[in-house]
Amino acid sequence: MKSLTVLELSKLYNINRQTIYNNIKKGILSKNSDNKIDLAEAIRVFGEPTKKQDVKDSVKVDSLNLAEVLLLRQQIDMLKNQLDDAKDRESFYQNQIETMQRLLEAPKPKIQEQSESERSPSDPIGEVKEDVIAIPPKEPELNDRKRVPIPEHVEPEPKKRGFLSRFFLPYG
């Protein structure tokens, strides 16, 4: 049969260890050579162990497992929500990128040739004046900058003069 230690026997029957040691001293209960008590001997002295103790232990284990499972389920739900939020953000940003790319696509410059009736007789036939300057499209930038026209005639800066020439030759 099964052999039990004093601690296991006290937990099984829900009695104090000192009571078991007192029964061994009095000779009511006997030990084996390995200092364990045979289950048949314990049943003879204390009777059948109650089944309620076994049920309580299993409930404790089950309640711990249930608590862990509940915690893990909560974490899974939280992670699912975070994943859904990340997918929503990703689709929003993807739409923003597509919109910006459509807005930044530069229209291709149109080069218009003058018709024969518009050409003046002084213009050579093979040479065509172009009013539109073709600028190669730039790569899209984050800042949408407008083109600023550059004037054709730029006045040169006046020549810098020394300290004394400012007083003795003021205009020349």
C-alpha positions in Angstrom: 0.0 0.0 0.0 0.9 3.6 -0.1 3.2 5.1 2.6 2.8 8.7 3.8 5.0 11.0 5.8 3.7 12.6 9.0 3.2 16.0 7.2 1.2 14.3 4.4 -0.9 12.4 6.9 -1.6 15.5 8.9 -2.8 17.3 5.8 -4.9 14.3 4.6 -6.7 13.9 7.9 -6.6 17.6 8.8 -5.0 16.9 12.2 -2.0 18.3 14.1 1.4 16.6 13.5 2.0 16.4 17.3 -1.1 14.2 17.6 0.4 11.8 15.1 3.7 11.8 17.0 1.9 11.2 20.3 0.0 8.2 18.8 3.3 6.8 17.6 4.9 7.1 21.1 1.9 5.5 22.7 2.1 2.6 20.2 -1.3 3.2 18.7 0.3 4.0 15.3 3.4 2.4 13.8 6.0 3.5 11.3 7.8 1.6 8.6 11.6 1.2 8.5 11.7 4.3 6.2 10.0 6.4 8.8 6.7 6.6 6.9 3.3 5.5 7.9 1.3 3.0 5.9 -2.1 4.2 4.7 -3.8 1.1 5.9 -2.4 1.7 9.4 -3.7 5.3 9.3 -7.1 4.2 8.1 -7.2 1.7 11.0 -6.4 4.4 13.6 -8.1 7.5 12.1 -10.7 6.0 9.8 -11.3 6.9 6.1 -10.0 10.3 5.1 -12.7 12.8 4.1 -13.1 13.4 0.4 -13.7 17.2 1.0 -10.0 17.9 1.5 -9.2 16.5 -2.0 -12.0 18.6 -3.5 -10.6 21.8 -1.9 -7.1 21.2 -3.3 -8.4 20.7 -6.8 -10.6 23.8 -6.5 -7.5 25.8 -5.5 -5.6 24.5 -8.5 -8.5 25.1 -10.8 -9.1 28.6 -9.5 -5.4 29.5 -10.1 -5.6 28.1 -13.6 -8.9 30.0 -14.2 -7.3 33.2 -13.0 -4.3 32.7 -15.3 -6.6 31.9 -18.2 -8.8 35.0 -17.5 -5.7 37.2 -17.4 -4.3 35.7 -20.6 -7.7 36.3 -22.3 -7.7 39.9 -21.2 -4.2 40.3 -22.6 -5.2 38.7 -25.9 -8.2 41.1 -26.2 -6.0 44.1 -25.5 -3.5 43.0 -28.1 -6.3 42.4 -30.6 -7.6 46.0 -30.0 -4.1 47.4 -30.4 -3.6 45.5 -33.7 -7.0 46.8 -35.0 -5.9 50.3 -34.1 -2.6 49.9 -35.8 -4.3 48.6 -39.0 -6.6 51.6 -39.0 -3.7 54.0 -38.6 -1.8 52.3 -41.4 -4.7 52.5 -43.8 -5.3 56.2 -42.9 -1.6 57.0 -43.5 -1.6 55.0 -46.7 -4.6 57.1 -47.9 -2.8 60.3 -46.9 0.3 59.2 -48.9 -1.8 58.5 -52.0 -3.6 61.8 -51.7 -0.3 63.7 -51.4 1.2 61.8 -54.3 -1.8 62.8 -56.5 -1.5 66.4 -55.4 2.2 66.6 -56.0 2.1 65.2 -59.5 3.2 68.1 -61.6 1.4 68.7 -64.9 3.7 68.1 -67.9 4.7 71.4 -69.6 3.2 72.0 -73.0 5.5 73.4 -75.7 3.4 75.3 -78.2 4.7 76.0 -81.6 3.7 79.1 -83.4 1.6 78.6 -86.4 2.8 79.9 -89.8 0.3 82.8 -89.7 1.6 84.0 -86.3 5.2 84.0 -87.5 6.6 87.3 -88.5 8.5 87.6 -91.7 11.7 88.4 -89.8 11.6 85.1 -88.0 13.6 82.4 -89.7 11.4 79.4 -90.8 13.4 76.7 -89.0 13.7 78.6 -85.7 10.7 78.7 -83.4 10.6 81.0 -80.3 9.3 79.3 -77.2 7.6 81.3 -74.5 7.3 78.3 -72.2 10.4 77.0 -70.6 10.3 73.2 -70.0 11.5 72.4 -66.5 12.1 68.7 -65.7 9.7 67.6 -63.0 11.3 67.5 -59.5 10.8 64.7 -57.1 7.9 65.4 -54.8 8.8 67.3 -51.7 7.0 67.6 -48.5 6.7 71.4 -48.8 4.6 72.6 -51.7 6.6 75.7 -53.0 5.3 78.1 -55.6 7.6 79.2 -58.4 8.8 82.8 -58.2 9.4 84.6 -61.5 12.9 85.9 -62.0 13.1 89.4 -63.6 15.1 89.6 -66.9 16.9 92.8 -66.1 18.9 93.0 -62.9 20.7 96.2 -62.0 24.4 95.7 -61.2 25.4 96.6 -57.7 27.4 99.8 -57.5 31.1 99.6 -57.1 32.3 99.7 -53.5 34.4 102.7 -52.6 36.9 103.2 -49.9 36.5 105.4 -46.8 38.2 108.6 -48.2 36.6 108.4 -51.6 33.2 108.7 -50.0 34.1 112.2 -48.8 36.3 113.5 -51.6 34.6 112.0 -54.6 31.0 111.6 -53.6 29.5 111.0 -57.0 32.2 109.7 -59.1 
